[in-house]
Amino acid sequence: MIPVLFFAYFASAIVILSILVITRKNPVHSVLWMLLLFFHIASIYLFLNAEFMAAIQVIVYAGGILVLFLFVVLLLNITEELKIGRFIGAWTAGFTFALALFVMIILSLRSFVAAPPGKYTIEMIQQESHVKVLGKLLYTKYLYPFEVVSVILLIAIIGAIVLAKRRLKS
C-alpha cells in the first residue's frame, strides 16, 4: 500500500509540475518548476530501482540542461515579448487540438497490446546491474540509433562552433 501511495504522489506531482512549467509567465519561475520536476522524475527512477538513471537525470538534466535553459532565459531580454499578448485568440484552437490529442490517446490505449517477453528477464537484470544491461542493449540492439544520435550531436556542436566563430569575426 505504501509503494502505491508513493508512486501516486510522484506521478501526480510530475503531471502538476509539468503543467506549472508550461503555464508560468515568468521564464525563471518556469525553469525553477522544471528543476523540481526533474527531481520528481529522478525519484520515480529510484522507485524503480534504477539508481544510475536517477543519478543521470539529476546530473545531466537538473545540473546541465537546466543551467543552459537558465542562461538562455537570462541572456535573452524577453521582457518586451512578455508584454505583447501573442496568443490571445488561440484558446479555441488550443482546446480543439488538446481535445483531439486526448481522443487519439484514448483510442490508442484501447488497442494496446502487451509486448512479448524480452530476452532480459527481471531476475537477469537484478543479477547483473542496470548499467551493465543498459550498456549491452545500447551497444548491441540499439547500436545504429545510438550512433545516429551521436552524429546529430556532433553536427550540433560543429554548428555551434561555426556560429561562434562568425560572431567573433564580425
HUWOWO-V259715 format. One record per helix or strand of 2 or more residues. SS is the DSSP state (2 for helix, 1 for strand). FROM is the first residue (numbers start at 1). TO is the last residue. If there is no record, write none. Layout:
SS|FROM|TO + SS|FROM|TO
This chain:
2|2|23 + 2|27|47 + 2|51|75 + 2|79|83 + 2|88|110 + 2|122|127 + 2|130|139 + 2|143|169
